[in-house]
Amino acid sequence: MKDSILIIGTGELGIAMISNLNKYVTANNIELEKIGVLDLPEVFEQDDKVLKVLKQVNADPVPLNLKENSIAELANVIKEYDTVISCSGFSIGAGMQIKITKAVLKANIKKYIPWQFGVDYDKIGRGSAQPLFDEQLDVRDLLRQQNSTNWIILSVGMITSFLFREDFGVIRLSEKKVNALGDWQNSLTLTSCDDIGKLTITVLFHKPEIIDEVVFVSGETLTFKEIADRVEEFFNFKIDRVLWDENFLKSELAEEPDDNLKKYRLVFTDPGVSWPMSKTFNFQNDISTLNLNQWMKENFQ
């Protein structure tokens, strides 16, 4: 019996997921009944890049507004597929991860990979500086409280490209500066979007089947000192190193308590944002991933 897969979202991660799904099924001679890609109607009307990718992989556009359509309406679309991979992240708004998960469970599909492509939410726990992380725990509770739909969660740490966002503030290439969060020996697990796509699809099709598990992956885990060293060496200029300790980060957030990026800065001082490579699926299965130097070479040269 052929499977069908629906991918939700066409952002950076969504495109990486679609492309890696196509690579995997082609390389392994897997026939899928159909591939659907869900996003806003205007995306399929206006975004030539998305349409080009869909055509390349022979995927069907599934136009739907996740915010405006009801859980029942979303479930009615989802039920046409065996597996759903959600690549619609926090930017879609508070409460949306729960809404998508409830629609998935209502549709009673076989397998769900939710948008949990981040840190170890179980370890961080509730009440962190970032309330959106509590929502991720709500999603896990919904999945763990039922046994009709199998699920897989991939913990990836921080998406590598996010580390280089000037407004996030850790690496500010424009100022030749690296700001460490909490302590220079605090560490981050970093994984590129393409590796997240590759590893998600590999986990999805893994034999023996992986179900109802949190799977840890990583491109590389580095301390903030190591990150600064790597950036300085790669770009061949002196890096200004500044420590943003927890007191500073808390005071910054207190001044602007609704600033999402300041919430992220504080929460990324938690030990739950990193894990050793030896713990990861890719290390244990000898799957290569991009380290920070390789990622910089791909994106800055």
C-alpha positions, 0 to 999 in steps of 0.5 A: 500500500502506497503512502501519501505525505502532506507537508505544511509550510513553504518557508526555509524548512518547508522547502528543505523538507520537500526537496529532501523527501524527493531525494530520498524517495528517488534514491530508494525507489519508493513510490508515494501515492501523493505528496501535498504541500499546504500553505496560504492560497496566495503563496501558490498564486504568487510565489514562483520559487514554491511553484517551481519546487512543487513542479519538480517533485510532482507535489499538489498545492493544498491552499488553506489558511491555517489561521482562518480555517477551523480545526474541522476544516483543516482536519478534512484536508489532512485526512486525505493523507497518511503522514503529516509533517508540519514545517509551520513554525512559531512565526504563524502565531501563538496557539497555532501549533496546538490547533494544527495538532488537534486537527491532525488528531481529529483526522486520525492519520497514521503518523505526525511529525509536528513542528518541534524542530527546536530544543529539548522542551521536556528538559527546559520545562514550563515557565521559561522565558519563552511562553511559546515553549510551553505551547510545545509542551502542550502539543507533546501532552496531546500526542502522548495522551492518545494512541491513534496517531503515531508521532515522531519529534525531532529535536535539532537545537537551533537552526544554524541560520538563526544564529546569524540573524543580526536582530537575534544578536549573538553573531553580528557580522556588521559589527564584527561582534559575538555576544555570548548568552549567559556564559562563554562555556554555555553551548548550543546545538546547531543544525542546518535547515537542509540537514533537518529536512534530510534527517527528518525524512530518514527518520520517517522511513527508518527500519525498524520503524521509529514511532512515539519517540523524541529523536535528537539530531545535530549538525554540531554542538559548540560553546559560545567561545568556540563559536566566536573562535570559528567566526573569527578564523573563518572571516579572518578578522578580530571578533569583539567578544561581549558576555551577556550574562543572565542578569543583563538578559533578564534586565533587557527583557524586563524593559521590553517584556513582549520582545520575542527575541529577548525571550529567546536570548534568555531561554537559550542560556538553559542547558536544554538547548544542547546535547552531545553529538554521541546522543544523536540519530545522525551520529549513531547511524553514521549520517554526515551533517554540516558543521558550523565551518561547512555551513559558513562556507556554503553560505558566505563564500 
